[in-house]
Amino acid sequence: MILDPATVSANDAYKILVTAIVPRPIAFVSTISKDGIYNLAPFSFFNGFCGDPPIVGFSPNNNPPKDSLVNAQDTGEFVVNIVTEDLAERMNRTAKRYPHEVDEFPIAELTPAPSTMVKAPRVLESPVSMECKVTQIIELSKRPEANSLVLGQVVFFHVSDAVLDDHGRIDPLKLRAIGRMGGTAYCRTTDVFHMTRPQ
């Protein structure tokens, strides 16, 4: 199959992206509106982009703008919470677009916990949370299905001792994060193999 993105629908191109770029990590993004309303939403267009300083980013839809995007623009802050197998079903409840005034924490039966450096809450039940200050918001396109890229510097990490190994590093087998595949498919990250980098 050969496809020119200029000749197919945006939806068809999107489906190729999300079924080829797998697994995708999931940012469970918590924000707070300028009116003080909490928001919680998952994004699988997410990754880490820099180590010094630590920069992460997620990519919400623009049309209409996701609450996470609006809140990040208005407050300059967000928190990325890692989704584990135990949190999968509750994360999925927040994937629906709710009205702006709706707080998704009660819907997901999750606990908003105070952050240390930002006003946005973190998800208490997540074993890893990253408090972020927005560094850039890039509007990627003016097209109807376009996204923005929200980049933020991590200003505080919360990591549960329960997911650490004997060296104080996160053990993926203890973390049990999940990843997004295409459509309704997700994956576990517990099937691990190792390779040594060439010297």
C-alpha positions in Angstrom: 0.0 0.0 0.0 1.3 3.5 -0.9 -0.6 6.6 0.2 -0.1 10.2 -0.4 -1.4 12.1 2.7 -2.5 14.9 0.3 -4.9 12.6 -1.5 -6.6 10.8 1.5 -8.8 12.0 4.3 -7.3 13.3 7.5 -9.0 10.4 9.3 -7.3 7.9 7.0 -3.9 9.4 7.6 -4.6 9.6 11.3 -5.5 5.9 11.4 -2.2 5.0 9.7 -0.2 7.1 12.3 -1.9 5.6 15.3 -1.6 2.0 14.2 2.0 2.3 13.0 3.4 4.4 15.8 2.9 1.8 18.6 2.9 1.5 21.5 2.3 5.1 22.4 2.8 6.1 26.1 -0.2 7.8 27.7 -0.1 11.2 29.4 -2.9 11.4 31.9 -2.9 15.2 32.1 -4.4 17.0 35.0 -4.9 20.8 34.8 -6.9 23.5 36.6 -8.9 26.2 34.8 -8.6 29.8 35.6 -12.0 29.4 37.4 -10.5 26.7 39.6 -12.2 23.7 37.9 -10.1 20.5 37.7 -9.7 18.7 34.4 -8.3 15.2 33.7 -7.8 13.7 30.3 -5.6 11.1 28.5 -3.4 11.8 25.5 -1.4 9.2 23.6 0.4 11.8 21.4 2.9 12.2 24.3 6.5 11.8 25.0 9.7 13.1 26.6 11.7 15.5 24.4 14.7 16.7 26.5 16.6 15.6 29.5 18.4 18.8 30.5 16.1 20.4 31.4 13.5 17.6 31.5 10.9 18.5 28.9 7.7 16.5 28.2 4.9 17.3 25.7 1.4 16.2 24.8 -0.7 17.0 21.7 -4.4 17.9 22.2 -6.9 18.6 19.5 -7.7 22.2 18.5 -11.2 21.8 17.2 -12.8 22.6 19.5 -9.8 23.2 21.9 -9.5 20.5 24.6 -9.9 21.8 28.1 -6.4 20.6 28.8 -5.1 22.9 26.1 -7.2 25.9 27.2 -6.1 25.4 30.9 -2.4 25.0 30.0 -2.7 28.2 27.9 -4.5 30.1 30.7 -2.4 28.9 33.7 0.9 27.9 32.1 0.9 24.6 34.1 -0.1 21.0 33.8 0.7 17.6 35.4 1.5 14.4 33.6 0.4 11.3 35.5 1.5 7.9 34.3 -1.3 5.4 33.5 -0.8 1.9 35.0 -2.8 -1.3 34.4 -4.6 -0.6 37.6 -5.7 2.8 36.4 -6.6 1.8 32.8 -10.4 1.5 33.2 -10.7 4.7 35.2 -8.5 6.6 32.7 -10.8 5.4 29.9 -13.8 7.1 31.6 -12.1 10.5 31.1 -11.5 10.0 27.4 -15.0 11.4 26.6 -15.4 15.1 25.9 -17.2 16.5 28.9 -18.5 20.1 29.2 -15.9 22.6 30.4 -17.4 22.9 33.9 -17.1 19.1 34.6 -14.4 17.9 36.9 -13.4 14.4 35.7 -11.7 13.3 39.0 -15.0 12.1 40.5 -16.1 10.5 37.2 -12.9 8.4 37.3 -13.1 7.9 41.1 -9.6 9.3 41.4 -8.1 11.6 44.0 -6.8 15.1 43.2 -3.7 15.5 45.4 -1.9 18.8 45.9 1.2 19.4 43.7 4.3 21.0 45.1 5.3 23.6 42.4 2.1 24.0 40.4 -1.6 24.7 41.2 -2.8 21.8 39.0 -3.5 18.7 41.1 -1.8 15.4 40.5 -3.5 12.0 40.5 -2.8 10.5 43.9 -3.2 6.9 42.6 -0.6 7.3 39.8 2.8 6.1 40.9 4.6 8.7 38.8 3.5 12.3 38.3 5.4 15.1 36.7 4.6 18.7 37.6 5.2 20.9 34.5 5.5 24.6 33.6 4.6 25.4 30.0 7.6 26.4 27.9 5.9 26.4 24.4 2.6 25.8 22.8 2.9 25.2 19.1 -0.2 25.3 16.9 0.7 22.6 14.4 -1.8 23.5 11.7 -4.9 25.5 10.9 -6.7 22.5 9.5 -10.0 21.3 11.0 -8.5 18.2 12.6 -5.2 19.8 13.7 -3.5 19.5 17.1 -1.3 21.8 19.2 1.9 20.6 20.9 2.1 21.6 24.5 5.7 21.4 25.9 6.5 21.8 29.5 9.5 21.7 31.8 9.2 19.2 34.6 9.7 21.2 37.8 8.9 18.4 40.3 8.7 14.6 40.1 6.6 12.4 42.4 7.7 8.7 42.2 6.3 6.0 44.5 8.9 3.9 46.3 6.8 0.9 45.3 7.9 1.2 41.6 11.6 1.6 42.3 14.3 -1.0 42.0 17.3 -1.6 44.3 19.2 1.3 42.6 16.4 3.8 43.1 15.4 3.7 39.4 11.9 3.1 38.1 11.4 -0.7 37.4 9.1 -1.1 34.4 7.9 -4.5 35.7 6.8 -2.8 38.9 5.4 0.3 37.2 3.2 -1.7 34.8 2.4 1.2 32.6 0.1 0.7 29.6 0.5 1.9 26.1 -2.0 2.8 23.4 -2.3 0.9 20.1 -4.8 1.7 17.4 -8.6 1.8 17.8 -9.7 0.2 21.1 -6.4 -1.7 21.6 -4.0 -1.1 24.5 -0.8 -3.0 25.5 1.0 -3.9 28.6 4.7 -3.0 29.1 5.7 -6.1 31.1 7.1 -8.1 28.2 10.6 -6.8 28.4 13.9 -7.8 26.7 17.3 -6.2 27.0 20.1 -5.3 24.5 23.4 -3.7 25.3 24.2 -0.6 23.3 27.4 -0.9 21.1 30.4 0.9 22.5 
